[in-house]
């Protein structure tokens, strides 16, 4: 369960600051988590409950790189994004409006273990 925005603070120059996205729009109040292992091709889209629109999305991988596409309407996809465990701690976290997601391996045969947390207002 997501309890406000305290989980998304970071330290800059010894001071704790809030991420800028939290100052604009709705504050997430609940979330849904998906986890699994990617394949070499995009599978059927993971549609969010009731095709509800997300406020923010966090994608994490630990062992291998992955690529993913967000769907703004639950049918079509946006451009592909990449998450690599050797870069940015293997995570992608952004304020994103989507109704679904699909994930696959960055490198064929190198299955990535992933977790996706979708935040809703």
C-alpha positions, 0 to 999 in steps of 0.5 A, spaced: 500 500 500 502 506 498 501 511 504 502 518 501 509 521 498 514 519 503 517 513 499 519 518 494 524 523 497 531 523 495 537 526 498 541 532 495 547 536 498 545 533 505 537 535 504 531 531 503 527 533 497 521 531 494 521 529 487 518 534 482 512 530 480 509 530 486 507 537 486 503 537 480 497 532 479 494 527 483 497 524 489 497 516 488 493 513 494 494 505 492 498 501 487 498 494 484 504 490 483 506 485 477 512 481 477 514 475 473 520 473 467 520 476 460 520 472 454 523 474 447 517 477 444 512 482 447 506 478 450 499 480 451 499 486 454 498 487 462 492 491 462 491 495 469 484 493 473 478 496 469 483 499 464 484 505 470 489 510 468 495 510 472 498 516 476 506 513 476 509 507 474 515 503 477 519 498 473 525 494 476 529 488 473 535 485 477 538 480 473 538 482 465 535 488 461 528 489 459 524 493 454 517 495 455 512 499 452 506 503 455 499 503 453 495 510 453 488 506 452 489 499 453 490 497 445 495 501 442 503 502 445 507 508 446 515 508 444 519 502 447 523 504 453 529 500 456 531 498 463 538 495 465 540 493 471 547 496 470 544 503 469 540 507 474 540 501 479 535 497 474 529 501 475 525 506 471 520 510 475 516 516 472 509 519 472 506 516 467 499 515 464 497 508 462 492 503 462 497 497 460 504 495 459 508 489 455 515 487 457 520 483 453 527 481 454 532 486 451 537 481 449 534 474 446 535 468 451 537 473 457 530 473 461 529 478 465 526 478 472 521 484 473 517 487 478 512 493 476 508 497 481 503 501 478 500 507 482 493 510 482 490 516 485 
